[in-house]
Amino acid sequence: MPMKPAFATITGMLLMGCTAMPTTPPPHEPAPPPPAADRQEDTCGAQRVQAHVGEKYSEALGEALEQTSGAQALRVMRPGYAYTLEYRAERLNVRLDEDGVITAIGCG
């Protein structure tokens, strides 16, 4: 009979050792906020060619957009095509709809 109280005490002590001790998480610095559209620099010159939104895209217009904007590269984005998510601030992105009309012009 004396074994039962000792067994209960040892079991209780073992179970107490298995419980997690509450800890305070280490302090950390918050992540920087993502760049907002209004804070991004217009590195590709997209603001200079916004008047062309709504026009039908052509290769000649694409060359003019690239030259007028001063962008280092031009990417025409058509619906249904896959594009890299790599952001390049100096690249001018020209988004088209199904009819080839420019819907948006921006950097990236």
N, C-alpha and C positions, 0 to 999 in steps of 0.2 A: 503494500500500500504506500510506503513512503516514496516509491518511484513515480507515482502519478503526479504529485505536486512538483517534483523536480523536473519531470518531463514537460509539464505544462509551463513551467518557468523558462526552461531552455527553449521550447518552441516559441513562446512569446518573445523572447529576446532575439531569436533568429528572424522572426517576422518583422520585428522593429528595425532590424538591420537592412531588410530588403525594401523598406519604404523609401521613397525619394525625399530627400531633404529639400525644402523650398530654397531656391537660390535666386538672387537678383541677377537679371541679365546684365552682361557687361555694357557699359555705355558705348554708344556708337554715334558717328556723325550721320545726319540724315543725307539721303541721296540728293544730288543737285536736281532742281526741277528741269523737266525737258524744255528745250527751246520753244518758245511760243512763236506763232507765225508772225506776230507783229514785231518781235525782237530779232528775228533772223535778218542777217544782212542780205542785201540784194546783190550778191556776188556775181550772179549770172546776168544781171541787167534785165530781169523779167519785167520790172516796172516800166521800162522804156518801150515795151512792145505790147502792152495790155490792150491797146486800141484794136489789135487784130483778133481778139476773141470774138467769135461769131462769124468769122470769114471762113470760106472754103479753103482748105489746105492744099498747097501744091508744092512741088520741089523748089520752084523759084521763090515762093513765099518763105519756105523754110530757110533757104540761103539768106534771104533778106532779114529774117528774124534773127538768125545767128550773127549776121554782120552788125545790124543795128543795136542788138543787145550787148554785143561784146563778149558773149559767152565763149568759152573754150571748146564746148561740145554742144551738140543738139541731139535730143532724143525725141522722136515722134512716138507717142503712145496711143495705139489703136485698141479698141475694145476687143476682148477675147484673146489677146496676146499676153504672154508671160514676160515680166521684166524683173531685173535684179532689184533688190531692196537697198542696195548700196547707195548711200547719199553722197552726192558730189555737188558741192555748193557752186562750182563754176559751170555746171551743165544746165542748159535750158531744156526743160521738159515741156513739150507741146502735146496736150491731150486732145484727142479727136473723138467725135461721136461716130455712130454707125454710118453716117452720111459723109464723113470726112470734114466736118465742120469743127473748128477749134472751140473747145469748151473751157479750157483753162491753160494758162501759161505760168510756169513757176520754175524755181531752181530745184535742183535735186539730181 
